Amino acid sequence: MFSFDNSYARLPQTFHRPARPAAARAPKLIRFNQALAEELGLDLEGADEARLAQLLGGQVIPVGAEPLAQAYAGHQFGHFNPQLGDGRALLLGEVIDRRGQRRDIQLKGSGPTAFSRNGDGMAALGPVLREYIVSEAFAALGVPATRALAAVATGEQVMRETIMPGAVLTRVAASHVRVGTFQFFAAQGDEQAVQTLAEHVIDRHYPEARKAENPYLAMLTMVAEQQARLVARWLSIGFIHGVMNTDNMAISGESIDFGPCAFLDEYDPRKVFSSIDQRGRYAYANQPGIGQWNIARFAECLLPLLDADEDVAIEAANGVLKAFGDVFQEAWLDLFKAKLGVTGEGADDIGLVTDFLELLHQGEADFTLAFRTLSKVAGGAGDETLVDLFTASPPGLSGWLTRWRARLDDGRSDAERQAAMEAINPALIARNHRIEEAIAAAIYGDYSFFHRLVDALATPYAEDPDTADLRLPPTPDERVTRTFCGT
């Protein structure tokens, strides 16, 4: 069923603690990701929904699993906590997928662990469905992220602000090693453990670093580059992670931990949704700087490995941090130029992008619809289709369209350019109000809208008439202004 090969379990005991899922009264399968199961090479043929609910709800431990909770620390909103760890998740084990890639299989919300800190270790239904929806939407958008293999209702009740139905998410990741995992050992002054973890990460994620003169510096550089490109991808789809703590930054370069996350409706670079982000630390436009800050914390952990001379090590780390900004800027500009249908290099490309974003901000235009509509304007649709998206047409829009058209002279036909733009500008995103609609119905046992939304998000670049309502921004009374962590 699962062909486990558990490399993390073979690391020293200081890296993890044994864990067992809590008993669930009446596990019931909500959704199973058959396509992902096949990608993972899982042999689940003949397993009915009841069997899958038992297995993926933590009631049956599969042969070869070594359930454990991982130790890690982390900076939470800039404040360091030396011990966090998997307080409501456990790693069942690792499998090698059909492409030869090692993948973690983790149960999230399956009960208390040694790191629960007096918490119940459970997950409420809402956060489980939110993570399922957003992680699978990311996969379809081509943005690196953890995946959802299954969602299972436990039949238990969990107490948060109110009593909520409980659920378990089966999460799949390239690994669950975080910046905070390194911080856990660095804070204890355990350089040997930091080195052991670094060796594990190089073997698992960055084997090419072995060829470098300094493998640890090469690993740091590769992690920084991955994170810079990832944050650029977030910005290109209007995504706000909401809680970019160092314990929520995966060393693999995947997006992880979709808690109080949200997508922009109208464009606002200062936009914050997370109810716990009182000062806007993780606002949309702040995410690149926070990504770099997190890499700085990672680099601090690695300093003893970078060079025996601390000054030399710091200089090397600072070089990586500077490069982070360069890599991000290049990736961000390439993505937004593609969103505008611009190829090659122009002297005013950065201005063309930033000026359009400022026009969206001034006119309170929907981020996703504006870029998708601009794709149609590039294909020959009238300018009014774009103008109609603005609450009030900003005075500079006409002049910007003139500059934009002058920059499009690259030999492509209008149809070719529109097709290229529509391949990067999604028609459909996991809009906040639709996620809330799915959760609200599910709490009362109706999962039909949840399934419809997940199915539709599998083809985000298509304009299926049957999903036209899902592409619309919220009406004033549907607007979601706050999202919640759900822990």
N, C-alpha and C positions, 0 to 999 in steps of 0.2 A: 504494500500500500504506500508507505513512505520509505524510501531508501535513504536513511539518515547517515550522515558522516559529520559528526559534531566536533568541529575543530575548536570552537570556543570553550566547550566543556573540558577540553584537554588542557586549557590554560590553568595556571595556579589557582587555588581555592580563593585567594584574595580577590579574584576577578568576578566572582559570582557566588550565589548561594542557592542551594537546592530549593525547589518550590513545587507545590502541587496545586492544581486547580481546585477551587471550592466546589462543593456539591451544589447542583442546580435542581430545583424541584421539577421543572417540566421543560427541558430544552426543546426548542422548536426552530427549525431552519427557516430563516427569513429569505436569504438569497445565497446561492452558491455560484461561484465564478468558474464555470466549466472550462472556458477558454484558457484561463490562467492555470487551472489544474493540469490541463493538457500540456501547456508550456513548461510546467514544472516537472512533467513526467510522472505525475502521481497516478497510481493504479487504483482508481476508485470505482471501477466497473462493478455493477451489481449493488452498489451501496445506495439504499433508498434514503428518503429524506430523514426518516427517524434515525438511521444509522449515522448519517452525516451530521445531524444535530448533536448526537452523543459524542462523536469524534471531534468536531470543530467547536463544540461548546465546552470541551475540557472534561467530559465525563468518562471518556475512554482514552487512556494513554496509549498511543500506537507503539508497536514494537520498534525498538531502536531509539525512541525519544529519550532525552535526558533533560527533563524540565528544570530550568534554572532562571533566576532573576539576576540581571546584570548590575554590577556596581558602577556608579558614576556620580560625579559632583556637577556643579554648574553655577554660572552667573545667571541669576534670575532678575531681570530688569536692572542689571548692573551690580547686583549685590551677590556676593559669593556664598554659596552653601556647600560645605565640604563633603556632605553625604546626601545624595538623593537616591538614585538607584531605581530599579523597576518596582514601583510601589503598587502597580495594578496591571502588570503584564508579566508574562513568563515566556521564555524562549523554549519551544518544544524541541527544536533541533534544526539541522541544516540539511538541505538536499542539493544535489547537482542537477540543474535543469537540462533541457534538451540541447541547449547551446553550450553546455559544459560550464555554466556559471554557477557558483555557489550562492544559495539563497536561504535566508532565515525564514523559518515558520514560527510565528509568535502569536500567542493568545493575549489579547488586550481586554482587560476587564474581567478576568477570570478568578479574582479573589486576592486575598492578602498575601504578601511575601515578607521576607525579613526586612524589606526596605519600605514598608507601608506607613511607618510612623503613625500608628494608631488609626490609619484609614481602613476602610472596608475592602479596598482593592477591587471593588466592582466598577462597572461602567453603566451609565444610564443609556437607555435606548437612543436618545437623541444624538449624543456625541458619536455613537457607533455608526448610525446612519449617515451623519455628516461626513465622517472620515471615509466611509465607503463611497459616497457620492463624489467627494472632491478628489480622492486618490485615483479613482477610475476615470474621472474627467481629465485629470492630469495625464494619465496614460494615453488617452485618446488624442490629447493636444500635443503629445510628443515631449512633455516636460518630465525630466527624471523625478521619480517619486516612488515611495512605497506603494504596494498594491493591496487590494482587498480580495482575499480568497473566499471569505464567507462572513455572514452576519447571522448570529443565532440569538433568539430571545431565550432567556434563562428561566422564565417563570417566577423569578424572584423580584422583590421590590427593593429599591435602593432609595435612601434618604439623601436628597440634596436640599434645594430650597423647599421642595415639596417631595412627596413620595412619587417615585418614577419607576416604570418598568425597567428591569435590568436586561443587559445584552452583552454578548462577547463578539469582538471582531477578531477574525483570523487575518493577521497582517503578514505580508511577504516583503522582505527587504534584501538588498544586496548584503547588508549587515546592519546591526544596530549599534555599532561603535560610534561614539559621539566625541566632540571636543571635550565634553564633560567627563568622558571615560578617562582621557589622558589627565584631566585636571584632578580627578580623584586620587591618582597616585602621585602626581607632582606635588599636591598640597601636603602629602605625607612625607615628602622628601625621598620617595622610593624610586630612585633612578633606574634600578634594575627592572622594576615593573613597567616603567615608562618605556624602556628599551624593548622589553618582551612584547608589549602592546604594539609598539612601532613595527617590530619584526612581523607580527601577526598581520597588521594592516598592509604592509608592503607585500607580503606573500598573497594576501587575499585580493587586494585592490590595485596595487601599483607595482607589479613585478618588474616592470621596466626600470624602476628606480634602482634596482640592483646593479644595473650597468653604469650608474653614475659614480663619479669619484667620491661623492658624499651622498649615500643613499637616503639618509634622513633629511637632508636639505632638499633633495629631489622629491621626496614624498611630500614635504611641506609645500613645495612649489606647486606640485600637481593638485593637492587638496585645495590650495588657494585659487588656482585657476578654475577648477571645477565649481567652486562656490561662487566665484565672480560671474561665471557664465550662467549659473543657475539663477542667481538673483536678477540678472538681466532678463532671463526668460520670464521670471515672475512679473517684472515690470511690463514686459511686452504684452501680457494678457490681463493686466490690471489687477493682479493678485496681491493681497496683503496677508502675510503669514500670521501676524498678530501677536506672536510670542517667540521672537527669535533669540531665546536664551541659548547659552552655549550647550546646554543639555539637549537642545532641540536642533542641533546642527550635526548632521550625519557626515562622517569622514568620507563616505562613499560618494558624496555629491548628490544624493537623492534628497528631495523634499520629504520631510518627515514631521509627524505629529500635527495633524490638522485639527487644532482645537478651535480657538476663536478666530479662525481665518475667514476671509470674505473676498469677494470680487467687487471692484468698483462698479457703480452704476454711472452717475455723472462723474466726470473727471475732476479730481481735487488732489493735488500732490500731498496735501497735509492730512488726508483722510485717515481716520482711525475708526475701527469697528470694535476692537476688543474691549470688553467692559473693565478689564484689569489694567489696561494701558492708559492710566489716568493722565500722563504727561506727554503722550504721543511719541514715546521713544521708538516704537515700531511702526510709525506712520508709513504710508506708501513710499514717499520720496526718501525716507530715512533708511530704507532697507540696505542699499549699497554700503553706506557707512557702517551700519551695524554688522554686516557681513565681514567687512574688513576688521572691525573691532574684535569679532569672534576669532578671526584668523590670528590676530595678535595674541589672544589668550592661548591659542593652540601653540603658537611659536614659543611662548614663554615656557611651556611644558617641555619643549624639545631642546631648549638652549644647551643643556649639558651634553646632548648628543650631537649638536651641530659643530661644536669645537670645544676643546679643552680650555682655550682662552676665551673668557666670557665676552670680552670686547669684540673679538672676531665673530663669535656666535651672534651677538646682537647686531653687528653690521650685516651679516648674512640674512638674518631674519627681517631686518628693516628693508633690505632689497626685495624680499618677497612681498612685503606689505605695500611697497611702492608699486610693484608690478601688478598687484591685485587691482589697483585703481586703473591702470592702463588696460588690463585685460577686460575689466568690466566695461570701461568706456567704449572700447572697440566692439565688444559683443553687443552692447546696448545700441550703438549707432547702426551696426549692421542689421539688427532686428528691426529697428524702427524705419530705417531706409527701405527695407523690404516691405514693411507694412504700408509705406507710402508709394511703393512701386518704383523706387529709385534705384538705379544700378550705377556702377562705377563710382568715381569720386568727384565731388563738387566742392568748390571753395566754401559754400554756405550751407552744407548739408546739416551740420549741427543746428544752425539757426532755423533751417526749414522744419526740422523736427520739433525743436523747442517752441517755435512760434505757433505751430499747429496745436501743440498741447496747451499752450497758453490761451489760444482761441477757444478750445474746448472748455477750459476752466472758466473763462469769462462768460461764455454762453451756456454753461451748465449742460453741456451735451453729453450724452451717454458714450462712454469710452468705447465699448465693444461695437455698438451700432455705428458710431462715427467712422471708425476705420473700415468696417464692412461696407458701409454706404459709399465711402470714398473709392473703394474698389470698383463699385458700379459706375461712379462718375468717371473713373479712368476708362471704363468700357464704353462710355458714350451716354450714360444717363445724365439728365439735366442737373445743374448745380442746385436747383431748388430741393432735390431729394436730400442733399446734405444740409442745406440751410434750414430745412424744416425740423431738424433735430435740435436746434438751438432754441432755448427759451426766448432769447433776443439775439438776433444776428449781430455778432461783434463787428465793429467798424472795419477791422483789418482783414476780414475773411475774403472779400473779393480780391484784394491785392495779393493775399497769400495764394489763392487759387491760380492767379496769373503766374506767380513765381514757380509754383509747383508744376504747372503745365510746361513751362519753359525748360524745366529740369528733366522732363520725361522723354526727351528726344534720344532714344537709344536703339531705334530700329525695330522695336517690337510692335506688333499690331495692337490695337486697343483690346481685342479679345484675348490675346496672349498675356497682356499686362494684367487684365482683370483676373484671369485664371490664376496667375502667379500671386496676385495680392489676396485672392480669396483662399489660397492655400496656406496663408499665414495669418489671416484675419478671420477668426472664427465667427460663425453666425450664432453659435449657441455656447454659452458658458453656464456654469453651475451658479445661477443667480441666487442671491441670499434669500429672497422671499420665496423662491421655489423650494429651496432646501427646507425652509421653515414650514412650508405647506406640506411637504412630504412627511416631516417629523410629526407635525400636529395630527395628521390623519393616522400615522402609524401608532401613536400612543393609544389610540382607541381601536387598534387592531386592524386597520385598513392600510395595507401596504401597496395598494394598486398604483397610487401616484408615485410612490418611491420607485417601483419597478419601471413605470413609464419614464420617469426622469433619468434613471440610470441607463435605460435602453437608448433614449434620445441622445444622451451625452456621449455615447460611443461613436457618433459621427458628427462632431462639432462643426465641421466645415461644410456640411450639407444644409440645404434649405428645403427640408421636407415639409410639404404643406400641413402634414398631420402634427407637426411640432411648432407651428408658427406662433402659438400662444406662449410657448416656453422661451421664445427669443425676445419677447417684449420686456422692456424695463418695468419696474414696479410703478403702479399708480401711487399717488401720495399716501393713501391709506394702507398700501401693501409694503411700504418702504421699511427696511430693516436698518436700524441705526446702531444696534449693539449686538455683538455676538459673545458667547460665553465659553469658557474653557471646558466645563463639564466634568472636572475631576472631583 
